Amino acid sequence: MKVIGVFALQGNVREHLAMLTEVGVEARPVRRPSELAQVDAMVLPGGESSTMDKLARAFELFEPLQKRIADGMPVFGTCAGMIMLADEITGGIAGQETLGGLDVTVRRNAFGRQVDSFESDLEFAAFDTPYHAVFIRAPWVERVGRDVEVLSTVSSGPATGRIVAVRHDRLLATSFHPEMTGDARLHGYFADLVRGR
């Protein structure tokens, strides 16, 4: 059975672990390099991207994670996790770095402050029915590289057309929080990607 780790230094760790278990993979929290070495893939949850950057360095996880991503480990980044995977960010704080690997430019807090959190039904080609997404101080994707597949965009409201879900080979990223919906389809999609389906 494939083992998927969840970056457990900040964010909705328990919720992601529960969703991954629901889709039939073994899920473990990852806080140190020795735990990272024991997983086949990773989820980078929502949280505060600049704090996640600092914590990953403090716990000596940043460079091992960066290396595993460069070596092809599958990773699912949600909200702040999307920012952590992006090769380029706009609206970041001074000195903020990302793990990189995903050929996109992401705008931090693109949808505004906490008060601008919202929910929206999104169309995904992989799913028969819309996916109800929860956005909290979310980023969006401003540029996608040539090999990046756009999986979903906002279909109504002031952010219509904004890219909020992408995939590049074994890297998957969403602007929203799929662990907060009770809908495990995106975790299942990632689990299938990890299994090579």
Secondary structure, DSSP 8 states (H G I E B T S, - for coil): --EEEEE-SSSSHHHHHHHHHHTT-EEEEE-SHHHHTT-SEEEE-SS-HHHHHHHHHHTT-HHHHHHHHHTT--EEEETHHHHHHEEEEES--TT------EEEEEETTTT-SGGG-EEEEE--TT-SS-EEEEESS--EEEEE-TT-EEEEE--SSTTTT-EEEEEETTEEEESS-GGGSS--HHHHHHHHHHHT-
